[in-house]
């Protein structure tokens, strides 16, 4: 598992997206800032609230020159249903092999109701145009998170 730090170069990746394309981080180098948010599961209460919060401020991200991408282990079919249901204006990426989550250090041991399991720790990475990690948001509390990330993007 990676132990990424702010200021380091973000690991490149290429993942399938709900828009039918593959998103490759390096394609944004020199062009756009990237908000990469990892979330546990499509269409669950916390993940829905988080996605809708990013949706609701997405114009602000675009105006600030940033692209938003949500990443989970769900397949493209699940992502498409979730995206369509909540009219998400940004692509969701599928990391079914868990390779990107591992490279970014967000595939972690979690516990729920006394049961331990491996899963995505809700984490957001703000990656600048030079592909440097400018901010890592760990232990994300969904309420107000998208606004907090937007404030950081605007300061770049």
C-alpha positions in Angstrom: 0.0 0.0 0.0 1.2 3.5 -0.9 1.8 6.1 1.8 1.3 9.1 -0.4 2.1 12.6 0.9 1.1 16.1 -0.2 3.7 17.4 -2.6 4.5 14.1 -4.2 3.7 13.2 -7.7 0.3 11.5 -8.1 0.5 8.0 -9.4 -0.7 7.8 -13.0 -3.6 5.5 -13.8 -6.1 4.6 -16.6 -9.6 3.5 -15.6 -12.8 2.9 -17.4 -15.4 5.6 -16.9 -19.2 5.9 -17.2 -18.8 8.1 -20.3 -17.4 5.1 -22.2 -13.9 6.3 -22.2 -10.8 5.5 -20.2 -9.6 8.3 -17.9 -5.8 8.6 -17.7 -4.5 11.0 -15.1 -1.5 12.0 -17.2 -3.9 13.3 -19.9 -4.7 16.2 -17.6 -1.0 17.2 -17.0 -0.5 20.9 -17.8 -4.2 21.3 -18.5 -6.5 20.8 -15.5 -6.5 20.2 -11.7 -8.1 16.9 -10.8 -10.3 16.0 -7.8 -10.1 12.3 -7.3 -12.5 11.1 -4.6 -12.6 7.5 -3.5 -15.9 6.2 -2.1 -17.0 2.8 -0.8 -20.2 1.9 -2.7 -22.6 3.2 -5.3 -26.1 4.3 -4.1 -25.5 4.0 -0.4 -26.5 6.8 2.0 -23.1 8.4 2.6 -21.8 7.9 -0.9 -25.0 9.3 -2.4 -24.8 12.4 -0.3 -21.1 12.8 -1.2 -21.7 12.4 -4.9 -24.7 14.8 -4.9 -22.6 17.4 -2.9 -19.9 17.3 -5.7 -22.7 17.5 -8.3 -24.2 20.5 -6.6 -21.0 22.5 -6.8 -19.6 21.0 -10.0 -19.9 24.3 -11.9 -17.6 25.9 -9.4 -15.0 23.2 -10.0 -15.3 23.6 -13.8 -15.0 27.4 -13.4 -11.8 26.9 -11.3 -10.3 24.6 -14.0 -10.8 21.3 -12.2 -12.2 17.9 -13.2 -14.0 15.7 -10.7 -13.8 11.9 -10.8 -15.4 9.5 -8.3 -13.7 6.1 -7.9 -15.0 2.9 -6.3 -14.9 -0.9 -6.9 -18.4 -1.0 -8.4 -18.7 -2.1 -12.0 -19.6 0.3 -14.9 -23.2 -0.9 -14.9 -23.6 0.0 -11.3 -21.8 3.3 -11.8 -24.1 4.2 -14.8 -27.3 3.5 -12.8 -26.0 5.5 -9.9 -24.8 8.4 -12.1 -28.1 8.5 -14.1 -30.3 8.3 -11.0 -28.6 11.3 -9.4 -27.7 13.1 -12.6 -24.0 13.3 -11.8 -22.2 15.6 -14.3 -18.8 14.0 -13.8 -17.6 10.5 -14.7 -17.4 7.7 -12.2 -14.4 5.4 -12.6 -14.3 1.7 -11.9 -11.4 0.2 -10.1 -12.6 -3.4 -9.9 -9.1 -4.8 -9.6 -8.4 -2.4 -6.7 -5.0 -1.5 -8.3 -5.5 2.3 -8.1 -7.0 2.2 -4.6 -3.9 0.3 -3.5 -1.5 2.7 -5.3 -3.2 5.6 -3.6 -3.2 3.9 -0.2 -7.0 3.9 0.3 -7.6 0.2 0.3 -7.6 -0.4 4.0 -8.8 -2.6 6.8 -12.2 -1.4 8.0 -14.7 -2.5 10.6 -18.4 -2.4 10.8 -20.6 -3.9 13.5 -17.6 -5.7 14.9 -16.7 -7.3 11.6 -13.4 -6.5 9.9 -13.0 -6.3 6.1 -10.9 -4.6 3.4 -12.5 -1.7 1.6 -12.1 1.9 0.4 -11.4 4.4 3.1 -13.3 7.6 2.0 -10.5 9.8 0.8 -10.1 12.7 -1.7 -7.0 13.8 -3.5 -6.5 17.2 -5.0 -4.0 16.9 -7.8 -2.7 20.0 -9.5 -1.8 20.6 -13.2 1.7 19.5 -12.6 0.4 16.1 -11.3 1.5 16.9 -7.7 -0.8 16.0 -4.8 -1.7 19.3 -3.3 -4.1 18.1 -0.6 -5.2 14.8 0.8 -8.5 14.7 2.6 -8.6 11.6 4.9 -11.3 10.5 7.3 -13.8 12.5 5.1 -17.0 13.6 6.7 -19.4 14.0 3.9 -21.2 17.1 5.2 -19.5 20.1 3.8 -16.7 18.2 2.1 -17.3 19.2 -1.5 -17.3 22.9 -0.5 -14.1 22.4 1.4 -12.4 20.8 -1.6 -13.7 23.6 -3.9 -12.2 26.2 -1.6 -8.8 24.4 -1.9 -9.2 24.2 -5.7 -9.8 27.9 -5.9 -6.6 28.6 -4.0 -4.5 26.8 -6.6 
